[in-house]
Amino acid sequence: MKKTVLCSALLAAFSFSSVALAAPAASTAAPAFTQEAEELARLPGGGWLTLDKHGLRLFNASGQEQDRIAVRAKQLDTRVAGGTLLAVFLEADTQRPLPVTVDVQAGKLLKLAPFPVPTFSVEASCLYRDAQQLDHLFLIGKDGQAEQWVMHGEQRQLVRKLALPPHAKHCRADDGARRLLVSESNMGVWAYDADAEGMGKREVVALRKPYGQLDGGAGALAVLPGGVAVLDGKAEKLHLYTHQGSQWTALPPQAVALNVRKGDSQLALDGNSLMLRGKSGWQTRPLKWHGKAETQPPVAIIAPQAQTAPMARQGDAADDPAIWLSGNPADARILGTNKKQGLLVYDLQGKQTQLLEVGRLNNVDVRQNIAFNGRKADLAVATQRDDNSMMLFTINADGVVAEAGRFPTGLKSIYGMCLYQPASGGVQAFINDKDGTFQQYSIGLEGNKFSATLLRSFKVASQPEGCVADDANGRLFLGEETRGVWTTSADAARPDALSMVLPVGQHLAADVEGMAIYRQPGAKANTGYLIVSSQGDSSYVVLDAQAPYKVRGRFKVGFNLAGGIDGTSETDGLDVTSANLGGAYAQGMLVIQDGYKRLPDGPQNFKYVAWSDVARALQLE
């Protein structure tokens, strides 16, 4: 793991097991050459990066100036990787963010391509390095407008827009915890998810009196491993807060004497000392801090290859995909439901080829070469939430989808479904209701008219949705959203008791959503993998599709910046094929619904992932 500079300084000197604060110690003046600096950062090897009225200046450990960029600037933040350091600051006149690389060994500053000039007045900015080791920049306006950008070579791409507190003058990101900390000068400190995917959440860290301990609101921030240091609005007290689980705990504050105007305070970190900027310059205050840096469990991150055109409806619209294979692999189609409109069809480049406005469809599944009395057909079946019916669609040889019938189910709140193609022929559909009811239907064809015959019903204890049938082994896998994945017989004539495959817990975070089975062409029936959407942590679990259902690993879908594609989050449905679709999809394709479209913000869509990337990341056979 690369070391990261947080709060404009290195945290590597800390070791953490508990939290304690030393008795207040007398502050000492920082090196003389730093005293003119309005902001500064300690560098690997003992040097300094300062921002003052002369510009951005680089000093070595002996205090000798090595390089300078003449500019009026503010809002300095840094990240380090090896011997190179990334710094970003705002040009004061234009407020344009300017990135610079610092070659510590050579003592050189190198300007990089700037960010675009912001469309709002920026009051605070800070860097964030994500789990893919991509560098992001947060920009926060006085009125609460905010944006998150990501750097990719010379490109600067807008990830998303945010609404953050007004009057925010300081922000810092804790990379390990994936947390953005924002200081609202008139109120307090808030913590947000720094990762762009998902809806995110907000936590209160510290509030002004009488709601909390801060006198006059909040000032400058410095991230500590497992916590944060905050100056109050009057810059008269230093407050330390620890974070454990979901709880922020305040430690006894220390008095400081900075004598600065409200909002003008600054903090930085130098080894195991805090640096505070006051009227007479920078002072160093020893800090005894024993805690534990927060980190997220490691998980493989895979970049998508392509994405579909966005939904024509905003909000929670896209839900579940299904893959149809053509005689020409390049002509395969992806069917996707829009819960506010109908059924969409896409090609392998993600271009929409069809829209069937048939109402609020939820889940969809496809089976091909279905034998019906000497005839063969390709069918898609979906659940229709307007009238609680099961809808049938035919798919012709050109991949054109057409409505072929709908059948009432008698369910009160129809939800998920999946198809089963038994070895004996024909096709069957499993339909579920939010109350836990499952119905199994046999679909028939006489002449040109389809029929649906109820074979059996059973029930799980709580709300289900996703399911997949293992045709080769006659098994049904189904997801009970808050409990886990179950299996039972797919043969209505030979039912058996539900058996737990993977409970919600170590590998799986509720809600349990979409699932699909990957099995290589010609492989034995006792092989294959079950892929499950772990919606609660926006990850995907891969396990053996046969007992004892060994978990092979987890992965997430991250950015493909070269392709302008964001990752996935809060996934509902997914589907997979092992068919050779050519190019990146020679070993098959995984299609995943994305709950939040970023890079930039937009309506939901589906992402295409190469199975070879999944296999490589998880070391699958």
Secondary structure, DSSP 8 states (H G I E B T S, - for coil): ----EETTEE-TT---SS---------EE--GGGTT-SEEEE-TTS-EEEEETTEEEEE-TTS-EEEEE---EEEEEEEEETTEEEEEEEETTT--EEEEEEETTTTEEEE-------SS-EEEEEEEE-TT--EEEEEEETTSEEEEEEEETTEEEEEEEEE--TTEEEEEEETTTTEEEEEETTTEEEEEE-SSSS---EEEEEEBTTTSSBSSSEEEEEEETTEEEEEETTS-EEEEEEEETTEEEE---EE------TT--EEEEETTEEEEEETTEEEEEE-------------EEE--SEE----SS-SS-EEEEEEE--SSGGG-EEEEEETTTEEEEE-TTS-EEEEE--S-EEEEEEEEEEEETTEEEEEEEEEETTTTEEEEEEE-TT--EEEEEEEE---SSEEEEEEE--TTSSEEEEEEETTSEEEEEEEEEETTEEEEEEEEEEE-SS-EEEEEEETTTTEEEEEETTTEEEEEES-TTS----EEEEESSSS--S-EEEEEEE--TT--TT--EEEEEEGGGTEEEEEESSTT--EEEEEEE--BTTTTB----S---EEEE-S--SGGGTT-EEEEEESSBTTTTBS-EEEEEEHHHHHHHHT--
